Amino acid sequence: MLVLTRRVGETIRIGDDIFVTVLESNSANSARIGIKAPRDVEILRTELDDRAREQARVAD
């Protein structure tokens, strides 16, 4: 895992067309980020993806 430190307003580029920007940071050790990516790139929060996979597994 690559770990980077960024300030509000700074952006990380992934490949040629995915950009992750730090929008806001607060004292509760959390940050709001914005992701700019092509529409065909699926972006999911891992806890939602994990839940969907578990529900699909139980349904089988």
C-alpha distance matrix in Angstrom:
0.0 3.8 6.3 9.7 13.2 15.7 19.3 21.4 22.3 19.5 17.7 14.5 15.5 13.6 15.9 19.5 20.2 17.5 17.5 15.9 18.2 18.4 21.9 22.6 21.3 23.4 24.1 22.9 19.2 18.7 18.5 20.0 18.2 19.9 18.6 20.8 20.5 23.2 25.1 24.2 20.5 20.1 18.1 18.1 17.0 15.5 18.4 20.9 19.5 19.5 23.0 24.3 23.1 24.8 27.9 28.1 27.9 30.6 32.8 32.8
3.8 0.0 3.8 6.5 10.2 12.7 16.4 18.7 19.5 16.4 14.7 11.6 12.9 11.8 14.3 17.7 18.5 15.9 15.5 13.9 15.9 16.2 19.9 20.7 19.7 22.1 23.0 22.4 18.6 18.1 17.3 18.8 16.8 18.4 17.3 19.4 19.5 22.4 24.7 24.3 20.6 20.7 18.6 19.1 18.2 17.4 20.3 22.7 21.5 22.0 25.4 26.5 25.8 27.7 30.6 30.8 30.8 33.6 35.5 35.8
6.3 3.8 0.0 3.8 7.0 9.9 13.5 16.1 17.4 14.6 13.7 11.4 13.7 13.4 16.5 19.5 20.0 17.1 15.7 13.5 14.6 14.1 17.7 18.0 16.5 18.8 19.5 19.1 15.3 15.2 14.6 16.6 15.2 17.4 17.1 19.6 20.4 23.7 25.9 25.9 22.2 22.0 19.4 19.6 18.1 17.7 20.2 22.7 22.2 22.7 25.7 27.3 26.9 28.5 31.3 32.0 32.1 34.6 36.7 37.2
9.7 6.5 3.8 0.0 3.8 6.4 10.1 12.9 14.1 11.1 10.8 9.0 11.9 12.8 16.0 18.5 18.9 16.1 14.1 11.8 12.2 11.6 15.3 15.8 14.5 17.2 18.3 18.5 14.9 14.6 13.4 15.2 13.7 15.8 15.9 18.2 19.5 23.0 25.5 26.0 22.4 22.6 19.9 20.6 19.2 19.5 22.0 24.2 24.0 24.9 27.7 29.1 29.1 30.9 33.5 34.2 34.7 37.1 38.9 39.7
13.2 10.2 7.0 3.8 0.0 3.8 7.0 10.2 12.0 9.6 10.5 10.1 13.6 15.2 18.6 20.7 20.7 17.8 15.1 12.5 11.7 10.1 13.5 13.4 11.9 14.5 15.4 16.3 12.9 13.0 11.7 13.9 13.0 15.5 16.5 18.9 20.9 24.6 26.9 27.9 24.4 24.5 21.5 22.1 20.4 21.1 23.2 25.4 25.8 26.7 29.2 30.8 31.2 32.8 35.1 36.1 36.8 39.0 40.8 41.9
15.7 12.7 9.9 6.4 3.8 0.0 3.8 6.8 8.2 5.9 7.5 8.4 12.1 14.5 17.9 19.3 19.0 16.2 13.0 10.4 8.7 7.1 10.3 10.8 10.1 13.3 15.1 16.3 13.4 12.7 10.5 12.0 10.8 13.0 14.3 16.6 19.0 22.7 25.1 26.5 23.3 23.6 20.6 21.6 20.2 21.5 23.6 25.4 26.0 27.3 29.6 30.9 31.7 33.5 35.5 36.5 37.6 39.7 41.3 42.5
19.3 16.4 13.5 10.1 7.0 3.8 0.0 3.8 6.1 5.5 8.6 10.8 14.5 17.2 20.6 21.6 20.8 18.1 14.6 11.9 9.1 6.7 8.7 8.6 8.2 11.4 13.5 15.4 13.2 12.5 10.1 11.4 11.0 13.1 15.3 17.5 20.4 24.2 26.3 28.2 25.2 25.5 22.4 23.2 21.8 23.5 25.3 26.9 27.8 29.4 31.3 32.7 33.8 35.5 37.2 38.4 39.7 41.6 43.1 44.6
21.4 18.7 16.1 12.9 10.2 6.8 3.8 0.0 3.8 5.6 8.6 11.6 15.0 17.8 21.2 21.7 20.3 17.7 14.0 11.2 7.8 4.9 5.5 5.7 6.7 10.2 13.1 15.0 13.4 12.0 8.9 9.2 9.1 10.9 13.7 15.8 19.2 22.8 24.7 26.9 24.2 24.4 21.3 22.2 20.8 23.1 24.7 25.8 27.1 28.9 30.5 31.7 33.2 35.0 36.4 37.7 39.2 41.0 42.2 43.9
22.3 19.5 17.4 14.1 12.0 8.2 6.1 3.8 0.0 3.8 6.6 10.2 13.1 16.3 19.3 19.3 17.8 15.6 11.8 9.9 6.3 5.5 5.8 7.9 10.1 13.7 16.8 18.5 16.8 15.0 11.5 10.7 9.5 10.0 12.4 13.6 17.1 20.6 22.7 25.1 22.8 23.4 20.7 22.2 21.5 24.0 25.9 26.7 27.7 29.9 31.5 32.3 33.8 35.9 37.1 38.1 39.9 41.8 42.8 44.4
19.5 16.4 14.6 11.1 9.6 5.9 5.5 5.6 3.8 0.0 3.8 7.0 10.2 13.5 16.5 16.8 16.0 13.8 10.1 8.5 5.7 5.9 8.2 10.3 11.7 15.4 18.1 19.6 17.3 15.6 12.4 12.1 10.1 10.6 12.1 13.3 16.2 19.8 22.3 24.3 21.7 22.6 20.0 21.7 21.2 23.3 25.6 26.6 27.1 29.2 31.2 32.0 33.1 35.3 36.8 37.6 39.1 41.3 42.4 43.7
17.7 14.7 13.7 10.8 10.5 7.5 8.6 8.6 6.6 3.8 0.0 3.8 6.6 9.9 12.8 13.2 12.3 10.1 6.5 5.4 4.2 6.5 9.3 12.1 13.7 17.4 20.3 21.1 18.6 16.5 13.2 12.4 9.4 9.1 9.4 10.3 12.8 16.3 19.1 20.8 18.2 19.4 17.1 19.2 19.2 21.2 23.9 24.7 24.8 27.1 29.3 29.7 30.6 33.1 34.7 35.1 36.7 39.1 40.0 41.1
14.5 11.6 11.4 9.0 10.1 8.4 10.8 11.6 10.2 7.0 3.8 0.0 3.8 6.6 9.8 11.0 10.7 8.4 5.7 5.1 6.4 8.7 12.0 14.6 15.6 19.3 21.8 22.2 19.2 17.3 14.3 13.9 10.6 10.5 9.6 10.5 12.0 15.4 18.4 19.5 16.5 17.9 15.8 18.0 18.1 19.6 22.7 23.6 23.2 25.3 27.9 28.2 28.7 31.3 33.1 33.3 34.7 37.3 38.3 39.1
15.5 12.9 13.7 11.9 13.6 12.1 14.5 15.0 13.1 10.2 6.6 3.8 0.0 3.8 6.3 7.2 7.4 5.8 4.5 6.4 8.8 11.9 14.8 17.7 19.1 22.8 25.4 25.6 22.6 20.4 17.5 16.5 13.0 11.8 9.8 9.5 10.1 13.0 16.3 17.1 14.4 16.4 15.1 17.9 18.8 20.2 23.6 24.1 23.2 25.6 28.3 28.1 28.4 31.4 33.1 32.8 34.2 37.1 37.9 38.4
13.6 11.8 13.4 12.8 15.2 14.5 17.2 17.8 16.3 13.5 9.9 6.6 3.8 0.0 3.8 6.4 6.8 5.0 6.1 7.9 11.2 14.1 17.1 19.9 21.0 24.5 26.9 26.6 23.5 21.3 18.7 17.8 14.2 13.1 10.4 10.2 9.4 11.9 15.1 15.1 12.2 14.2 13.3 16.0 17.2 18.3 21.8 22.3 20.9 23.2 26.1 25.7 25.7 28.8 30.6 30.0 31.3 34.4 35.1 35.4
15.9 14.3 16.5 16.0 18.6 17.9 20.6 21.2 19.3 16.5 12.8 9.8 6.3 3.8 0.0 3.8 5.8 6.3 8.6 11.2 14.4 17.6 20.4 23.4 24.7 28.2 30.7 30.4 27.3 25.0 22.4 21.3 17.6 16.1 13.0 11.9 10.2 11.6 15.0 14.5 12.2 14.9 15.0 18.1 19.8 20.7 24.4 24.5 22.7 25.1 28.1 27.3 27.0 30.3 32.0 31.1 32.4 35.6 36.1 36.1
19.5 17.7 19.5 18.5 20.7 19.3 21.6 21.7 19.3 16.8 13.2 11.0 7.2 6.4 3.8 0.0 3.8 6.4 8.6 12.1 14.8 18.4 20.7 24.0 25.8 29.5 32.3 32.2 29.3 26.8 23.9 22.3 18.6 16.5 13.4 11.3 9.6 10.4 14.1 14.1 12.7 15.9 16.3 19.8 21.8 23.1 26.7 26.5 24.9 27.6 30.3 29.3 29.3 32.7 34.1 33.1 34.7 37.9 38.0 38.1
20.2 18.5 20.0 18.9 20.7 19.0 20.8 20.3 17.8 16.0 12.3 10.7 7.4 6.8 5.8 3.8 0.0 3.8 6.5 10.2 12.9 16.6 18.5 22.0 24.1 27.6 30.7 30.5 27.9 25.1 22.0 20.0 16.2 13.6 10.4 7.8 6.0 7.0 10.7 11.4 10.0 13.3 13.6 17.2 19.4 21.3 24.7 24.1 22.7 25.8 28.1 27.0 27.4 30.8 31.9 31.1 33.0 36.0 36.0 36.4
17.5 15.9 17.1 16.1 17.8 16.2 18.1 17.7 15.6 13.8 10.1 8.4 5.8 5.0 6.3 6.4 3.8 0.0 3.8 6.8 10.1 13.5 15.6 18.8 20.7 24.2 27.2 26.8 24.2 21.4 18.4 16.5 12.8 10.5 7.1 5.7 4.5 7.3 10.6 11.4 9.0 11.4 10.8 14.2 16.0 17.9 21.3 20.9 19.9 22.8 25.1 24.4 24.9 28.2 29.4 28.9 30.7 33.6 33.9 34.5
17.5 15.5 15.7 14.1 15.1 13.0 14.6 14.0 11.8 10.1 6.5 5.7 4.5 6.1 8.6 8.6 6.5 3.8 0.0 3.8 6.5 10.1 12.2 15.5 17.5 21.2 24.2 24.2 21.7 18.9 15.7 13.9 10.1 8.0 5.7 5.1 6.6 10.0 12.9 14.5 12.0 13.8 12.2 15.2 16.3 18.5 21.6 21.6 21.1 23.9 26.1 25.8 26.6 29.6 30.8 30.7 32.6 35.2 35.7 36.6
15.9 13.9 13.5 11.8 12.5 10.4 11.9 11.2 9.9 8.5 5.4 5.1 6.4 7.9 11.2 12.1 10.2 6.8 3.8 0.0 3.8 6.8 9.3 12.3 14.0 17.5 20.5 20.4 17.9 15.1 11.9 10.4 6.7 5.7 4.6 6.5 8.7 12.5 14.7 16.3 13.4 14.2 11.7 13.9 14.1 16.4 19.2 19.6 19.6 22.1 24.2 24.4 25.4 28.0 29.4 29.8 31.5 33.9 34.7 35.8
18.2 15.9 14.6 12.2 11.7 8.7 9.1 7.8 6.3 5.7 4.2 6.4 8.8 11.2 14.4 14.8 12.9 10.1 6.5 3.8 0.0 3.8 6.0 9.2 11.3 15.1 18.2 18.7 16.5 13.9 10.3 8.7 5.5 5.1 6.5 8.3 11.5 15.2 17.2 19.3 16.7 17.3 14.6 16.4 16.1 18.6 21.0 21.5 22.0 24.5 26.3 26.7 28.1 30.4 31.7 32.4 34.2 36.3 37.2 38.6
18.4 16.2 14.1 11.6 10.1 7.1 6.7 4.9 5.5 5.9 6.5 8.7 11.9 14.1 17.6 18.4 16.6 13.5 10.1 6.8 3.8 0.0 3.8 5.9 7.6 11.3 14.5 15.2 13.1 10.7 7.0 6.2 4.6 6.5 9.1 11.6 14.8 18.5 20.2 22.3 19.5 19.5 16.3 17.4 16.3 18.7 20.5 21.5 22.5 24.5 26.2 27.2 28.6 30.6 31.9 33.0 34.7 36.6 37.7 39.3
21.9 19.9 17.7 15.3 13.5 10.3 8.7 5.5 5.8 8.2 9.3 12.0 14.8 17.1 20.4 20.7 18.5 15.6 12.2 9.3 6.0 3.8 0.0 3.8 7.1 10.5 14.1 14.9 13.8 11.1 7.4 5.4 5.2 6.4 10.0 12.3 15.9 19.4 20.6 23.1 20.7 20.5 17.4 18.3 17.2 20.0 21.4 22.0 23.5 25.7 26.8 27.8 29.7 31.5 32.5 33.8 35.7 37.3 38.2 40.2
22.6 20.7 18.0 15.8 13.4 10.8 8.6 5.7 7.9 10.3 12.1 14.6 17.7 19.9 23.4 24.0 22.0 18.8 15.5 12.3 9.2 5.9 3.8 0.0 3.8 6.8 10.5 11.6 11.0 8.6 5.6 5.0 7.0 9.5 13.1 15.8 19.2 22.7 23.7 26.1 23.5 22.9 19.5 19.7 18.0 20.6 21.4 22.4 24.3 26.1 27.0 28.4 30.4 31.8 32.9 34.5 36.3 37.6 38.8 40.9
21.3 19.7 16.5 14.5 11.9 10.1 8.2 6.7 10.1 11.7 13.7 15.6 19.1 21.0 24.7 25.8 24.1 20.7 17.5 14.0 11.3 7.6 7.1 3.8 0.0 3.8 7.1 8.4 7.6 6.1 4.3 6.4 8.9 12.1 15.3 18.4 21.6 25.2 26.3 28.3 25.4 24.6 20.9 20.7 18.4 20.4 21.0 22.6 24.6 25.8 26.9 28.7 30.5 31.6 33.0 34.8 36.2 37.5 39.0 41.1
23.4 22.1 18.8 17.2 14.5 13.3 11.4 10.2 13.7 15.4 17.4 19.3 22.8 24.5 28.2 29.5 27.6 24.2 21.2 17.5 15.1 11.3 10.5 6.8 3.8 0.0 3.8 5.5 6.3 6.0 6.4 8.8 11.9 15.3 18.5 21.8 24.8 28.4 29.2 31.2 28.3 27.0 23.3 22.5 19.8 21.7 21.6 23.4 25.7 26.6 27.4 29.5 31.4 32.1 33.4 35.6 36.9 37.8 39.5 41.8
24.1 23.0 19.5 18.3 15.4 15.1 13.5 13.1 16.8 18.1 20.3 21.8 25.4 26.9 30.7 32.3 30.7 27.2 24.2 20.5 18.2 14.5 14.1 10.5 7.1 3.8 0.0 3.8 5.4 7.3 9.1 12.1 15.2 18.7 21.8 25.1 28.0 31.6 32.4 34.2 31.1 29.7 26.0 24.8 21.8 23.1 22.8 25.0 27.4 27.8 28.5 31.1 32.7 33.1 34.6 37.0 38.0 38.7 40.7 43.0
22.9 22.4 19.1 18.5 16.3 16.3 15.4 15.0 18.5 19.6 21.1 22.2 25.6 26.6 30.4 32.2 30.5 26.8 24.2 20.4 18.7 15.2 14.9 11.6 8.4 5.5 3.8 0.0 3.8 5.5 8.6 11.6 14.8 18.4 21.2 24.8 27.4 30.9 31.3 32.9 29.8 28.0 24.2 22.6 19.3 20.4 19.6 22.0 24.5 24.6 25.2 27.9 29.6 29.7 31.2 33.7 34.6 35.2 37.3 39.6
19.2 18.6 15.3 14.9 12.9 13.4 13.2 13.4 16.8 17.3 18.6 19.2 22.6 23.5 27.3 29.3 27.9 24.2 21.7 17.9 16.5 13.1 13.8 11.0 7.6 6.3 5.4 3.8 0.0 3.8 6.9 10.5 13.1 16.8 19.3 22.9 25.2 28.8 29.6 30.9 27.6 26.0 22.2 20.9 17.6 18.4 18.3 20.9 22.9 23.1 24.2 26.8 28.1 28.5 30.4 32.6 33.3 34.3 36.5 38.5
18.7 18.1 15.2 14.6 13.0 12.7 12.5 12.0 15.0 15.6 16.5 17.3 20.4 21.3 25.0 26.8 25.1 21.4 18.9 15.1 13.9 10.7 11.1 8.6 6.1 6.0 7.3 5.5 3.8 0.0 3.8 7.0 9.7 13.4 15.9 19.6 22.0 25.5 26.1 27.6 24.4 22.7 18.9 17.7 14.6 16.0 16.0 18.2 20.3 20.9 22.0 24.3 25.8 26.5 28.1 30.2 31.3 32.4 34.2 36.3
18.5 17.3 14.6 13.4 11.7 10.5 10.1 8.9 11.5 12.4 13.2 14.3 17.5 18.7 22.4 23.9 22.0 18.4 15.7 11.9 10.3 7.0 7.4 5.6 4.3 6.4 9.1 8.6 6.9 3.8 0.0 3.8 6.3 10.0 12.8 16.3 19.0 22.6 23.4 25.1 22.1 20.9 17.1 16.6 14.1 16.1 16.8 18.4 20.3 21.5 22.7 24.5 26.2 27.3 28.8 30.6 31.9 33.3 34.8 36.8
20.0 18.8 16.6 15.2 13.9 12.0 11.4 9.2 10.7 12.1 12.4 13.9 16.5 17.8 21.3 22.3 20.0 16.5 13.9 10.4 8.7 6.2 5.4 5.0 6.4 8.8 12.1 11.6 10.5 7.0 3.8 0.0 3.8 6.9 10.1 13.5 16.4 19.9 20.4 22.5 19.8 18.6 15.0 14.9 13.0 15.7 16.6 17.4 19.3 21.2 22.1 23.4 25.4 26.9 27.9 29.5 31.3 32.7 33.8 35.9
18.2 16.8 15.2 13.7 13.0 10.8 11.0 9.1 9.5 10.1 9.4 10.6 13.0 14.2 17.6 18.6 16.2 12.8 10.1 6.7 5.5 4.6 5.2 7.0 8.9 11.9 15.2 14.8 13.1 9.7 6.3 3.8 0.0 3.8 6.6 10.0 12.9 16.5 17.4 19.5 16.7 16.0 12.6 13.3 12.2 15.0 16.6 17.2 18.4 20.7 22.1 22.9 24.6 26.6 27.7 28.9 30.7 32.4 33.4 35.2
19.9 18.4 17.4 15.8 15.5 13.0 13.1 10.9 10.0 10.6 9.1 10.5 11.8 13.1 16.1 16.5 13.6 10.5 8.0 5.7 5.1 6.5 6.4 9.5 12.1 15.3 18.7 18.4 16.8 13.4 10.0 6.9 3.8 0.0 3.8 6.7 9.9 13.3 14.3 16.7 14.3 14.2 11.3 12.9 12.9 16.0 18.0 17.8 18.8 21.5 22.8 23.1 24.9 27.2 28.0 28.8 31.0 32.9 33.4 35.1
18.6 17.3 17.1 15.9 16.5 14.3 15.3 13.7 12.4 12.1 9.4 9.6 9.8 10.4 13.0 13.4 10.4 7.1 5.7 4.6 6.5 9.1 10.0 13.1 15.3 18.5 21.8 21.2 19.3 15.9 12.8 10.1 6.6 3.8 0.0 3.8 6.3 9.9 11.2 13.3 10.8 11.1 8.7 11.1 12.0 15.0 17.5 17.1 17.3 20.3 21.9 21.7 23.2 25.9 26.8 27.1 29.3 31.5 31.9 33.3
20.8 19.4 19.6 18.2 18.9 16.6 17.5 15.8 13.6 13.3 10.3 10.5 9.5 10.2 11.9 11.3 7.8 5.7 5.1 6.5 8.3 11.6 12.3 15.8 18.4 21.8 25.1 24.8 22.9 19.6 16.3 13.5 10.0 6.7 3.8 0.0 3.8 7.1 9.1 11.6 9.8 11.3 10.1 13.3 15.0 17.8 20.5 19.7 19.5 22.8 24.4 23.7 25.1 28.1 28.8 28.7 31.0 33.4 33.5 34.7
20.5 19.5 20.4 19.5 20.9 19.0 20.4 19.2 17.1 16.2 12.8 12.0 10.1 9.4 10.2 9.6 6.0 4.5 6.6 8.7 11.5 14.8 15.9 19.2 21.6 24.8 28.0 27.4 25.2 22.0 19.0 16.4 12.9 9.9 6.3 3.8 0.0 3.8 6.4 8.2 6.5 8.8 8.7 12.4 14.9 17.3 20.3 19.2 18.4 21.8 23.6 22.4 23.4 26.7 27.4 26.9 29.2 31.8 31.7 32.6
23.2 22.4 23.7 23.0 24.6 22.7 24.2 22.8 20.6 19.8 16.3 15.4 13.0 11.9 11.6 10.4 7.0 7.3 10.0 12.5 15.2 18.5 19.4 22.7 25.2 28.4 31.6 30.9 28.8 25.5 22.6 19.9 16.5 13.3 9.9 7.1 3.8 0.0 3.8 5.4 5.6 8.8 10.2 13.9 17.0 19.3 22.2 20.6 19.5 23.0 24.6 22.9 23.9 27.4 27.7 26.7 29.2 32.0 31.4 32.1
25.1 24.7 25.9 25.5 26.9 25.1 26.3 24.7 22.7 22.3 19.1 18.4 16.3 15.1 15.0 14.1 10.7 10.6 12.9 14.7 17.2 20.2 20.6 23.7 26.3 29.2 32.4 31.3 29.6 26.1 23.4 20.4 17.4 14.3 11.2 9.1 6.4 3.8 0.0 3.8 5.5 7.5 9.5 12.8 16.2 18.6 21.2 19.0 18.0 21.7 22.9 20.8 22.1 25.6 25.5 24.5 27.3 29.8 28.9 29.8
24.2 24.3 25.9 26.0 27.9 26.5 28.2 26.9 25.1 24.3 20.8 19.5 17.1 15.1 14.5 14.1 11.4 11.4 14.5 16.3 19.3 22.3 23.1 26.1 28.3 31.2 34.2 32.9 30.9 27.6 25.1 22.5 19.5 16.7 13.3 11.6 8.2 5.4 3.8 0.0 3.8 6.3 9.4 12.6 16.3 18.1 20.8 18.7 16.9 20.5 21.9 19.5 20.3 24.0 24.0 22.6 25.2 28.0 27.1 27.5
20.5 20.6 22.2 22.4 24.4 23.3 25.2 24.2 22.8 21.7 18.2 16.5 14.4 12.2 12.2 12.7 10.0 9.0 12.0 13.4 16.7 19.5 20.7 23.5 25.4 28.3 31.1 29.8 27.6 24.4 22.1 19.8 16.7 14.3 10.8 9.8 6.5 5.6 5.5 3.8 0.0 3.8 6.4 9.8 13.3 14.9 18.0 16.4 14.5 18.0 19.8 17.9 18.5 22.1 22.7 21.5 23.8 26.7 26.3 26.8
20.1 20.7 22.0 22.6 24.5 23.6 25.5 24.4 23.4 22.6 19.4 17.9 16.4 14.2 14.9 15.9 13.3 11.4 13.8 14.2 17.3 19.5 20.5 22.9 24.6 27.0 29.7 28.0 26.0 22.7 20.9 18.6 16.0 14.2 11.1 11.3 8.8 8.8 7.5 6.3 3.8 0.0 3.8 6.5 10.2 11.8 14.6 12.7 10.9 14.5 16.1 14.2 15.1 18.6 19.1 18.2 20.6 23.3 23.0 23.7
18.1 18.6 19.4 19.9 21.5 20.6 22.4 21.3 20.7 20.0 17.1 15.8 15.1 13.3 15.0 16.3 13.6 10.8 12.2 11.7 14.6 16.3 17.4 19.5 20.9 23.3 26.0 24.2 22.2 18.9 17.1 15.0 12.6 11.3 8.7 10.1 8.7 10.2 9.5 9.4 6.4 3.8 0.0 3.8 7.0 9.2 12.1 10.7 9.7 13.1 14.8 13.8 15.0 18.1 18.9 18.7 20.9 23.4 23.6 24.7
18.1 19.1 19.6 20.6 22.1 21.6 23.2 22.2 22.2 21.7 19.2 18.0 17.9 16.0 18.1 19.8 17.2 14.2 15.2 13.9 16.4 17.4 18.3 19.7 20.7 22.5 24.8 22.6 20.9 17.7 16.6 14.9 13.3 12.9 11.1 13.3 12.4 13.9 12.8 12.6 9.8 6.5 3.8 0.0 3.8 6.0 8.4 6.9 6.3 9.7 11.2 10.6 12.1 14.9 15.7 16.1 18.2 20.4 20.9 22.3
17.0 18.2 18.1 19.2 20.4 20.2 21.8 20.8 21.5 21.2 19.2 18.1 18.8 17.2 19.8 21.8 19.4 16.0 16.3 14.1 16.1 16.3 17.2 18.0 18.4 19.8 21.8 19.3 17.6 14.6 14.1 13.0 12.2 12.9 12.0 15.0 14.9 17.0 16.2 16.3 13.3 10.2 7.0 3.8 0.0 3.8 5.6 5.5 6.3 8.7 10.2 10.9 12.5 14.5 15.7 16.8 18.5 20.3 21.4 23.1
15.5 17.4 17.7 19.5 21.1 21.5 23.5 23.1 24.0 23.3 21.2 19.6 20.2 18.3 20.7 23.1 21.3 17.9 18.5 16.4 18.6 18.7 20.0 20.6 20.4 21.7 23.1 20.4 18.4 16.0 16.1 15.7 15.0 16.0 15.0 17.8 17.3 19.3 18.6 18.1 14.9 11.8 9.2 6.0 3.8 0.0 3.8 5.4 4.9 5.9 8.4 9.8 10.4 12.1 14.1 15.2 16.2 18.2 19.8 21.2
18.4 20.3 20.2 22.0 23.2 23.6 25.3 24.7 25.9 25.6 23.9 22.7 23.6 21.8 24.4 26.7 24.7 21.3 21.6 19.2 21.0 20.5 21.4 21.4 21.0 21.6 22.8 19.6 18.3 16.0 16.8 16.6 16.6 18.0 17.5 20.5 20.3 22.2 21.2 20.8 18.0 14.6 12.1 8.4 5.6 3.8 0.0 3.8 5.5 5.1 6.2 8.7 9.9 10.6 12.3 14.3 15.3 16.5 18.4 20.3
20.9 22.7 22.7 24.2 25.4 25.4 26.9 25.8 26.7 26.6 24.7 23.6 24.1 22.3 24.5 26.5 24.1 20.9 21.6 19.6 21.5 21.5 22.0 22.4 22.6 23.4 25.0 22.0 20.9 18.2 18.4 17.4 17.2 17.8 17.1 19.7 19.2 20.6 19.0 18.7 16.4 12.7 10.7 6.9 5.5 5.4 3.8 0.0 3.8 5.4 5.1 6.2 8.6 9.9 10.6 12.3 14.2 15.4 16.5 18.6
19.5 21.5 22.2 24.0 25.8 26.0 27.8 27.1 27.7 27.1 24.8 23.2 23.2 20.9 22.7 24.9 22.7 19.9 21.1 19.6 22.0 22.5 23.5 24.3 24.6 25.7 27.4 24.5 22.9 20.3 20.3 19.3 18.4 18.8 17.3 19.5 18.4 19.5 18.0 16.9 14.5 10.9 9.7 6.3 6.3 4.9 5.5 3.8 0.0 3.8 5.4 5.2 6.2 8.6 9.9 10.6 12.3 14.3 15.4 16.8
19.5 22.0 22.7 24.9 26.7 27.3 29.4 28.9 29.9 29.2 27.1 25.3 25.6 23.2 25.1 27.6 25.8 22.8 23.9 22.1 24.5 24.5 25.7 26.1 25.8 26.6 27.8 24.6 23.1 20.9 21.5 21.2 20.7 21.5 20.3 22.8 21.8 23.0 21.7 20.5 18.0 14.5 13.1 9.7 8.7 5.9 5.1 5.4 3.8 0.0 3.8 5.5 5.2 6.2 8.7 9.9 10.5 12.3 14.3 15.6
23.0 25.4 25.7 27.7 29.2 29.6 31.3 30.5 31.5 31.2 29.3 27.9 28.3 26.1 28.1 30.3 28.1 25.1 26.1 24.2 26.3 26.2 26.8 27.0 26.9 27.4 28.5 25.2 24.2 22.0 22.7 22.1 22.1 22.8 21.9 24.4 23.6 24.6 22.9 21.9 19.8 16.1 14.8 11.2 10.2 8.4 6.2 5.1 5.4 3.8 0.0 3.8 5.5 5.1 6.2 8.6 9.8 10.6 12.3 14.5
24.3 26.5 27.3 29.1 30.8 30.9 32.7 31.7 32.3 32.0 29.7 28.2 28.1 25.7 27.3 29.3 27.0 24.4 25.8 24.4 26.7 27.2 27.8 28.4 28.7 29.5 31.1 27.9 26.8 24.3 24.5 23.4 22.9 23.1 21.7 23.7 22.4 22.9 20.8 19.5 17.9 14.2 13.8 10.6 10.9 9.8 8.7 6.2 5.2 5.5 3.8 0.0 3.8 5.4 5.1 6.2 8.6 9.9 10.5 12.6
23.1 25.8 26.9 29.1 31.2 31.7 33.8 33.2 33.8 33.1 30.6 28.7 28.4 25.7 27.0 29.3 27.4 24.9 26.6 25.4 28.1 28.6 29.7 30.4 30.5 31.4 32.7 29.6 28.1 25.8 26.2 25.4 24.6 24.9 23.2 25.1 23.4 23.9 22.1 20.3 18.5 15.1 15.0 12.1 12.5 10.4 9.9 8.6 6.2 5.2 5.5 3.8 0.0 3.8 5.5 5.1 6.1 8.7 9.9 10.8
24.8 27.7 28.5 30.9 32.8 33.5 35.5 35.0 35.9 35.3 33.1 31.3 31.4 28.8 30.3 32.7 30.8 28.2 29.6 28.0 30.4 30.6 31.5 31.8 31.6 32.1 33.1 29.7 28.5 26.5 27.3 26.9 26.6 27.2 25.9 28.1 26.7 27.4 25.6 24.0 22.1 18.6 18.1 14.9 14.5 12.1 10.6 9.9 8.6 6.2 5.1 5.4 3.8 0.0 3.8 5.4 5.0 6.2 8.6 10.1
27.9 30.6 31.3 33.5 35.1 35.5 37.2 36.4 37.1 36.8 34.7 33.1 33.1 30.6 32.0 34.1 31.9 29.4 30.8 29.4 31.7 31.9 32.5 32.9 33.0 33.4 34.6 31.2 30.4 28.1 28.8 27.9 27.7 28.0 26.8 28.8 27.4 27.7 25.5 24.0 22.7 19.1 18.9 15.7 15.7 14.1 12.3 10.6 9.9 8.7 6.2 5.1 5.5 3.8 0.0 3.8 5.4 5.1 6.1 8.8
28.1 30.8 32.0 34.2 36.1 36.5 38.4 37.7 38.1 37.6 35.1 33.3 32.8 30.0 31.1 33.1 31.1 28.9 30.7 29.8 32.4 33.0 33.8 34.5 34.8 35.6 37.0 33.7 32.6 30.2 30.6 29.5 28.9 28.8 27.1 28.7 26.9 26.7 24.5 22.6 21.5 18.2 18.7 16.1 16.8 15.2 14.3 12.3 10.6 9.9 8.6 6.2 5.1 5.4 3.8 0.0 3.8 5.5 5.1 6.4
27.9 30.8 32.1 34.7 36.8 37.6 39.7 39.2 39.9 39.1 36.7 34.7 34.2 31.3 32.4 34.7 33.0 30.7 32.6 31.5 34.2 34.7 35.7 36.3 36.2 36.9 38.0 34.6 33.3 31.3 31.9 31.3 30.7 31.0 29.3 31.0 29.2 29.2 27.3 25.2 23.8 20.6 20.9 18.2 18.5 16.2 15.3 14.2 12.3 10.5 9.8 8.6 6.1 5.0 5.4 3.8 0.0 3.8 5.5 5.4
30.6 33.6 34.6 37.1 39.0 39.7 41.6 41.0 41.8 41.3 39.1 37.3 37.1 34.4 35.6 37.9 36.0 33.6 35.2 33.9 36.3 36.6 37.3 37.6 37.5 37.8 38.7 35.2 34.3 32.4 33.3 32.7 32.4 32.9 31.5 33.4 31.8 32.0 29.8 28.0 26.7 23.3 23.4 20.4 20.3 18.2 16.5 15.4 14.3 12.3 10.6 9.9 8.7 6.2 5.1 5.5 3.8 0.0 3.8 5.5
32.8 35.5 36.7 38.9 40.8 41.3 43.1 42.2 42.8 42.4 40.0 38.3 37.9 35.1 36.1 38.0 36.0 33.9 35.7 34.7 37.2 37.7 38.2 38.8 39.0 39.5 40.7 37.3 36.5 34.2 34.8 33.8 33.4 33.4 31.9 33.5 31.7 31.4 28.9 27.1 26.3 23.0 23.6 20.9 21.4 19.8 18.4 16.5 15.4 14.3 12.3 10.5 9.9 8.6 6.1 5.1 5.5 3.8 0.0 3.8
32.8 35.8 37.2 39.7 41.9 42.5 44.6 43.9 44.4 43.7 41.1 39.1 38.4 35.4 36.1 38.1 36.4 34.5 36.6 35.8 38.6 39.3 40.2 40.9 41.1 41.8 43.0 39.6 38.5 36.3 36.8 35.9 35.2 35.1 33.3 34.7 32.6 32.1 29.8 27.5 26.8 23.7 24.7 22.3 23.1 21.2 20.3 18.6 16.8 15.6 14.5 12.6 10.8 10.1 8.8 6.4 5.4 5.5 3.8 0.0
